[in-house]
Amino acid sequence: MAEARDAVREVGLRPVEDPDLGVFFEHQADPEANEMAAFPARGKEQFAAHWARVRANGTAVARTIVADGRVAGYITSWEQEGQRLIAYWVGREHWGRGVATQALAQFTRQVTARPLHAQVAAHNAGSIRVLEKCGFRRDRVQEATAPASDDGIEELIFVLDA
């Protein structure tokens, strides 16, 4: 079990700046984080291309999560196939400190479109708890109709309606 860490004093969101991308790259290259999120790390070129697409997407809202003055991760929302999706990634050094919960709560006040949809690996208990604390509910109906994943990893679907 991970050791308990002190809660952060201040969490904020701001627009993504170019220097943030280096921190995001390091976060997504962490093998433990990749396993938890059930998402493989991208190489530098893939990563740069991905963020270029995110920043150019007219439907996307992307924010850097800042915890006690340090870049802690990102949170983003975009439209895809008629749904507004949300995703976030917090560096492992910030896990268990309330950063993701505070950031998601702030973000859902800024991005008022509803419903918001999130997909999470079934084994990612921390992220599931963050979503639940912020009012997301599991949507078993959508899960039942979603195609099975190619990688065999069970994904859960959460929705914030209000």
N, C-alpha and C positions, 0 to 999 in steps of 0.2 A: 504494500500500500504506500502511496506517495506520502511524503511528510507534509504536515500541515504548514502552511505559509501564512505570513501576515497578510491581511487584506490591504489593498492599495488605498491610499488616501484620496486620490483624484484620478478619475478616468474621464477622458474627453474624446471627441471625434473631430477630425478636421479633414479637409480635402487631401487626397493623396498627392504627395510631392515626389519628385524624381529620386531624391536620396532614400526615401522609404522603401523603394523597390529592392535595394540590396538587403535590407532587414527582412523583407517578405521572402526573398529568395532563400536566405539562410533558414528561416522558420520552416518553409515547405521542404527543405532538404533534410530535415531531422527524421531519421528512420522511425523513432518511437511515435512521432506525430503522424507520419505517413501510415503507420499501422493502426493508430487510433482512428484516424479519419478515413481509413480504407481508400486512400488516394495516393497514387505514386508521385514521387518527386519528379519535377521537370528539370531538364538540362537548362543551362543559361539561355540558349537561343530560344528554346520552346517557351521558357518562362517569360522572356522579353516579348515574344510574339503574343503570348496570352494577355499580358498586361497592356500591350498596345491595342489589342482588340477591346479589352474592358474599357479603357479610357476613351476609345473612339465610339463606343456603343451609345447611341443617343437615348436608350432606355435605361442605361445603368446609372446607379448612384453608388459611388465607391468612397469610402472614408477610411482614413488611418485611425487606428485606435491608439491613443496615447495614455499611458499609465504612469503617474508620478513623473511626468516629463520625458518618458522614454517611449519610443515606438514599440508597441506591444503586439500589433497585428493589424488586420484589416477586417472590414465588413462591407459587403456589397449586396446590391439588389438589382435585378434586371428582369426584363420580360422575355419569356420563352414559351412558344407554343400556347399562347393565350393565358399564361399564368405569370404572376410576379413571384420570382424566386428570391431567396435570400441565402447568403453563405458568409461564413466568417472563419478566420484562422487566427489563433492566438499562439504566440511562441510559448514553448514548453516552460520557460522560466517564469511565465505569468500564470500558469495553470493553478487552479485551486485558490486563487486570490480574489475572486469576484469580478475579474476584468471582463470576461465574456458576457456575464449577466448584465453588468452595468452598461457595457457598450451596446448590447442588443436592446436593452430597455430604452436607451437614448435614441438609437437608430429607428426604432419603431414609432417613436414620437415624431421624428423628422420625416420619415417615409410613411405617409398616411394612406397610401393605396392599400386596399384590402380586397380579397384575402392575400396574405403572404404565405408562401409555401417554402418549406425547408425539408431537405432529405438528409438523413443521418444514418450512419452504419448502426445496426442494432446493438453492436458491442460497445458503442461509444457512450457509456453511461453519463459521463460529464457533460457532453453536448446535449444529450436528451434532457438532463436536469436543467441546463441553461434555458432551453426552449420552453420547458414547462413553467419555470419561474417567471418567464416573460409572457405567459398567457397562451402559448401555442398548445394545441391539442393534437393528439394522434388521430390521423384520418385513415381508419382501417378500410373504408370503402375504396379510397384511391389506391391504397396498397394492394387490395385484392384485384384491381383491374390493371395495375402497372405490370409491364413486361418483366419477366425474371431477368436479373442481371447476368451478364456474360461471365463474370468472375466468381459467381456463387456467393457473393457477400450479401447478406440480407440487409436491405435498406428500409427504414421506416420513414413515413411521410407525416410531417407536422404542418398544421395550418393555424394562422392567426386570422380570425374573422373580424374582430372588433377593434 
